[in-house]
Every structure is written in C-alpha cells, then in structure tokens.
Amino acid sequence: MSTTAEANPGRMPRQIPYIIGNEACERFSFYGMRNILVPFLISSVLLAYLPDQAAREGAAKDLFHSFVIGVYFFPLLGGWLSDRYFGKYNTVLWFSLIYCAGHACLALFESNATGFYTGLFLIALGSGGIKPLVVTFCGDQFDQTNKSKAKVVFDTFYWIINFGSFFASLLMPLVLRSWGPAWAFGIPGILMFIATFIFWLGRHKYVNVPPSRGNDPDSFLTIVRSALLGKGFGFGTLVAATGMIGAVVMLALWALKFAGVGIWPDAWGFVITACLALGAIIAGVGFGASLQLENARGSHPDAAIEGVRSVLRILIVFALVTPFWSLFDQKASTWVIQGKAMVIPHDLWWWPSWLVKDATQMQALNPLMVMLLIPFNNLVLYPALRKMGFNVTALRRMGWGIAISALSWIVAGMLQLQMDNGEQVSLAWQTLPYLLLTFGEVLVSATALEFAYSQAPMAMKGVIMAFWYLTSTFGGLWVLLTNASVRDPAVIGWIQSQGWTENAFLMFFFAGFAFVAALAFALYARTYPMQDNYRTAA
C-alpha cells in the first residue's frame, strides 16, 4: 500500500471514491439496525418479562442509549490501536470484520438475549473502533496543495452518510414490519460486508500515514505525563490525581452494591458509573495538565507542547457539544415512542401512504433534510450571510446549531402537551421538530468533522477524532442520568404535582439543558484561537 500521496497537486485524490462508497454502505448498515432497535425491543420477547408497556419502553430506551454510549466509547480503543500499532487502514479493516459478526448475531439470535446483546456489543465495538479513523483516513489523502478540496469531500462525506441513513430509515421499518427481525437485521449485515469489500478494493491507492508504534517521544500522553510528573508535583498534579481517585471511588462504590452496601444510587448501573469515572479522569487529567503544561518545556519541542495545548482547548469545545447529542440521539428513542402514539394522516392528500406506514419511518426525514440542507447552506445561506457582513465561522455555526436543536425540543414538547391533554395529534406535525433538529445537526456535526481534523496536530488526529465521538457517549450519559433521576418516586410526584407528564417534562428539560450549553459555547468560542493543521505537501 502506498505511503506517499498519489493525488496530483490541487486535484481530488483518486482514492476518495472507495472511502465514500464504504461509508455509504456502512451507514446504511448502522442506521438500518439502529433506527429499528427501540420498536423491536419494545415488542420483542427479550423484554416480555416486564409488567407493562411503559416499563418496556423505558427499558428499551435505556438499552438503546447504553448501546449508543458503547458505539461512541470504543473510538478511544480504535484511535489508540491505530495511532500506536496498526495504522488506520488495518484497524478499519479488522474492526469491520467484527462489525459484520455483530450483525450476524442480531439476525440469528432475535429471541435469545445472550446472543442478541452479544451482537449489540460486537457492533458497538466494530462501529466504534472505525469511527475515529475513516474521517481522519479520508483527511490523510489531502495535503496543503489540495486542502481546498477537503471541505468539499468532508461535506460529501457527511452527505453520503445521510444518503445511506435515509434509505435505511425509510426501508428497514417496513422490512421489520413485513418480513420480521431476521431480515430487518440481516440486510444491514449484508451492506456492512459490502462496505468492507469496497474499502479493501482501494488498498493499493491509499495514502497511509504510518503509526507511531509507541516510539513517538512527543505524543499527547507523553507530554501530558511530563507536564504532570516531569518536574515534581504541583497543583495540576493534585487536580489530575483527584480526578483519577474520584473515578476509582465511583467504581468501588458501584461494586460495593454486590456486597449489600447501598451507598451508590441503585439506578446508576455500570454504564452510568463507568462514564462518570471516565469523565472524572478526562476532566482531572486535562485540567491538571493545562495548569502546568510549561513543565514539559525543555523535555519536548515547543511545537509539540503547543499541539497538546490545542488539543486541550478542543476538548473544552467538545465538552460543550455533549448536550446536543443528548437531544439528537433521542430522535431514535423518545421521538419514535412519541410518534407511535400519534395518528398517521392517511387521509391527507400529500401524505405518501403507499410508502410511510410506520411512525418509525419519520426518522428518514433527518437524513433527507441533511442532503438538502448541506448544499443549501453552502450555496445559498452562507454566501448570503457573508454578503450581509456576517462571518460564518465553524464555531459560530456549531453554537447556533446547539440552540436551534434546543428549539426543536420545545416544539416536540408542545406536541406532547397536546397529546397529554387527550388530543389526537397528526404524525405530520413531527416534521417541524425534525426540520429544526436536522438544521441544528448540520450546523454542529457536519461542521465539526472539518473543525476537528483541521485543529488537531498531525500526530494526534486519530486521538482527537476519538474524543470527538466520545461527545456522543456523554450525550447518552446525560440521557441515562436524567431518566434514572426522573424515575425516582419523589421526582415523579413533583412532576405530576405541576400538572406535567414525565415525557413532556423531559422534553422541556432537555431543551433548557441545550440552551444553557449554547450560551456557554458562545462565550468560550469568542476566545478560541483557530489552527491550521493540514499536512504539508509530499
């Protein structure tokens, strides 16, 4: 496989179609199974032991968000293996095979809890393992001579993700409804195998940036360690130690539950506890290192130290984006459950009754609108704003995206209030919150692909992309924490005393959560120093 650029200066690399084709099939595969997971679980024998519909819906939401947390946690593993040992190409290929095995388990073990949950774990491992790598691998195909083409490809990359997601979201609920779960989970598995094959076909054309193999004396973690421990202990070292000790204490308190010591909240299971522990470590070590990064100077090149400083700044941006994901990922759980309680408007002349027969299919609106909004924003909206004197920076787009996503949940909450008052609400009304959420998504997520790659130093791109995907893990954590808190009898009683239902309260709560995050994001973005870290021409 090539280790030098094959692209002519200023031209689009020839190998990009293989990466784009792989992504289209992989996204069909992932969203095909992901978007039918909650309705399948609610009606499956896997949750038949629960007493009523509400309990099954709650358990299905928790399982779904635990799965999503896993999907976006394992990028840490994939990024580490790629950067340290195997390189991006090999890591993507091998994790893709694990991914295929997970789909096979879902198709074969629809009625067996052990087999089905093993399949979910393998998909989380495989999908998560390749997530931080495909985007950065795509970025590696560019250099300073053709980096202007990278924005087009990153937008195309995000567009093709939604192309696959659109057809999966539209068709797989019909397959589940008509042919059953074996086919509904099996077809995405076939698409994942095709994705792996397409990626393999381009193996002789790719630019492959070699892994550090642990020999980089100026890696991110090495410099952080030097900052914290290299010249004696300081306040930053104490902060880092506090975060790590806090993580150990959380895990120990959770484990004590099995010995009958009920100090840790019962509703906070292993997934919540592990995520809180991980957050404590990242926050403690990151903040501690930032306080005494100068301790590493003299032991490492100034450029490498500034690279670590850039990564630590990026992590703050990422942390402020996590509330967005707590809203966005619930479209496949909370919004699906809401849609199931609405009335499908088959009597409307414009409603495509011949195609849309299940509320789950409303999720197809999201990728469809993305495919329309990306070219609209780039060709119409952003040029118009620039002519009006507005500088449409990446961080401004992301901040507004979080706020607009919060607005979508205000609309969803208003629909829920009507339903709670006994009104029959048409499923067509869900189009409005989907439009707002999708517009917010394009501003946040599509922009972040380019932002994260351009801001990360070359040696740390795989790791920083892993941290970007970890924002979804913490978005899922906020959902699990909130759901667990709301199920407390005292909290339920307070909500009911205010005349609310649990669903309506949660919708307005998450909207307020995102509005606060958008404000904090805007304040931080005003002082953020932008970087340009594309590789130099070969």
Salt bridges, closest charged atoms under 4 A:
GLU6 OE1 - ARG14 NH2 3.23
GLU23 OE2 - ARG27 NE 4.00
GLU26 OE1 - ARG27 NE 2.66
ASP62 OD2 - ARG487 NH1 2.57
ASP140 OD2 - LYS88 NZ 2.88
ASP143 OD2 - ARG535 NH1 3.89
ASP155 OD2 - LYS151 NZ 3.07
ASP218 OD1 - HIS300 ND1 2.84
GLU294 OE1 - ARG297 NE 2.66
GLU294 OE2 - ARG309 NH2 2.76
ASP302 OD1 - ARG297 NH1 2.97
GLU306 OE2 - ARG297 NH2 3.15
GLU306 OE1 - ARG309 NE 3.26
ASP329 OD1 - ARG34 NH2 2.86
ASP358 OD1 - LYS340 NZ 2.99
ASP532 OD2 - LYS147 NZ 2.72
